[in-house]
């Protein structure tokens, strides 16, 4: 008798689990959100853009042509999807350099140079030091 009751309980529990899986399907599909519409991009305009692989490791100068740092990396702020440039400043031959962050849109980029108008080496070196979040 006890074995029969145990088998019935197991069968009932299995039916509840399976039924829950089938009923959860439509609910999960509704939670996925609205599709994001694709935006058409002018590919001809983009073809003349600046690749991140070319920008990274490029010198940064001020409006007087003085080298004030190097682009070390580009990073996207996650909540607002805003790009920033990580600059390495100070040091000599890679020793004593530190990283600082500037808004990407503060850089003036051309084929000839990357300029950070109004900046000096001293001002960049006085900025808070940037370090990557631990993964």
MORA-V65133 format. One record per backbone hydrogen bond with DSSP energy under -0.5 kcal/mol. NH is the residue of the N-H (numbers start at 0). CO is the residue of the C=O. If there is no record, write none. Layout:
NH_CO / NH_CO
//
This chain:
4_0 / 5_1 / 6_2 / 7_3 / 8_4 / 9_5 / 10_6 / 11_7 / 12_8 / 13_9 / 14_10 / 15_11 / 16_12 / 17_13 / 18_14 / 19_15 / 20_16 / 21_17 / 22_18 / 23_19 / 24_20 / 25_21 / 26_22 / 27_23 / 28_24 / 29_25 / 30_26 / 31_27 / 32_29 / 36_34 / 42_40 / 45_41 / 46_42 / 47_43 / 47_44 / 48_45 / 50_48 / 53_50 / 54_50 / 55_51 / 56_70 / 57_54 / 59_68 / 60_113 / 61_65 / 64_61 / 67_59 / 68_59 / 69_87 / 70_57 / 71_69 / 71_85 / 72_85 / 74_83 / 76_74 / 76_81 / 80_76 / 81_76 / 83_74 / 84_101 / 85_72 / 86_84 / 86_99 / 87_69 / 88_86 / 88_97 / 91_94 / 94_91 / 95_93 / 97_88 / 99_86 / 101_84 / 103_82 / 105_102 / 106_103 / 107_114 / 108_106 / 109_112 / 113_58 / 114_107 / 114_112 / 115_60 / 116_114 / 118_115 / 123_119 / 124_120 / 125_121 / 126_123 / 129_98
//
